[in-house]
Amino acid sequence: MSDPLDLVQSWKVKSEHDLKACRQLLNVDDPLVEIIAFHAQQAVEKALKGSLISRKCFNFPKTHDLGRLLDLAEEFESELSNLDAIIELTPYAVEIRYPESLDWSNDIDANAYVVLAEQSCKKIWSYMAVV
C-alpha cells in the first residue's frame, strides 16, 4: 500500500475498529475493563499515527507512547495540544497485558476512557491533512 491516502484511511479504519471494540465490550455483563482500556489506547495511537502520515511524516518512532506521538502531531497541528489527557492511556498499550498488572483493573474507569478515546480520535481526524 504505497498510496499515502490509502495508508491514512487504513489507520483511521483500524482506529475506528478499536473504538467499536470498546463500545461492544462495554455492553456486556462484567466487562473486561483492562481490555477496553487497551483498545481505547490503541484507537488513539492509530489515529495519531494516521494523522502523522497524513502530514507526510512517515518516520515517526515505533512507539505506544501517546505523549511522544502527540508531541510530533502538535508540530503539524497546534490545536491538538489540548489532548494531553490521552497520555493517561499510554500504560494500557503494553503494561496492562501482563499478569503483574491485574491490580490495575480496580483503577480503570472504562466508560471515561472510551469517551476520552472517542472525543480525541474525532478531534485528531478532523485535523488530518487528507482523508
N, C-alpha and C positions, 0 to 999 in steps of 0.2 A: 504494500500500500504506500506508494510514493507521493500521491497527491495530498498536500497538507490539509486541504479542505476535508477530504475523506478521513484523514487521521484525526483531525479535530472533532469531527462528527462521531467517530468511533469512541473517543474518550468521553464525549458527552453522553452517548448511549450507555457506556459502561457505568458512568456516574448515576444515570437515571435508574439503571438496574439495581444498583446498591440501595438507592432510596426506596425503590419498590420493595426490595427485600426487607428493609427496615419497617415499612408500613405493614407488610404482611406478618412479620414476626411480632409486631406489637399487638396484633389482633388474635392471638392465641391464648389459651389458658396457660398461666405460668410461663410468660415469655422469657426467653433466654437473653437477659439484658446485656451480657458481655458480647454476644454475637450481634445484637442490634448496635451496640456502640462501635464494634469493629466495622460494620457496614456503613455507619454514619461517617466514620473517619475515612473509609475508602471512597465514599461518594465525593467528599470534599477534596481529597487528594487528587482524584481523577479529574474533577472539574478544574482544579488549579493547573494540572499538567496540560489539559486541553487548552486552557487559556494561554499558557506559555507557548504552546505550539502555534496557536492562532496568531501570535505575535512574532512568529518565525524564530522563536527561541527553542532550539532543538537540543541544546547541550545542557539541559538542567540536570542536576545530580539525581542519581537513582536513590531516592530517599523517601521515607514515610513522614518526615518531619514537616508538619504543616507550617510551622513558623518560618522555616527556611524557604519553602515553596512560596509562601505568602510574600516574603521579602522580595523574591525575584519577580513575582507578579506585580507587586506595587511599583516596580521600576517602570512598568508599562502603563499602569493604571493606578494613580494615586488614590482614587475613590475606594479601592479595596482596603485601604489602611484601617478602616473601622471594623474589620473582620477578625481582630485579634482573639476573640473568644474561641475561634476554631482551634487554636493551639491546644486547648484543653483536651481535644480529641486525639492528639498525637499518640499518647501511650496505648491507645486501643488498636493501633495498627499491628503491633508486634507483641508487646509485653503481656497483653490480656490473653493471648493464646496459650500461655504456658501454665502448668498446674500451680506454680507458686503464686499466681495472681488470683486465685479463687476468692480470696477475701475482698477483692475489689468490687465484686458483684453488689455488695450492700451499698456502695457509694455511687452507683450508676443510676442516674435519672434518665432512663431510656427515652421517655417522651420528650424531655427537654433536648436531648442530643439529636433526636430526629428532627425536631423543629429547627434547631440550630443548623443542621446539615442542609435541610431543605431551603431555608432562607439564604444561607451562604451560597449554595450552588446556584440558586436563582440569580443572585447578585453577580456572581462570577460569570455566569453565562451571558448576562446582559452586557458585559463589557468585553466579550470575546470579539476580536477583530474580524473574524469570519465565522459563519455558521448559517 
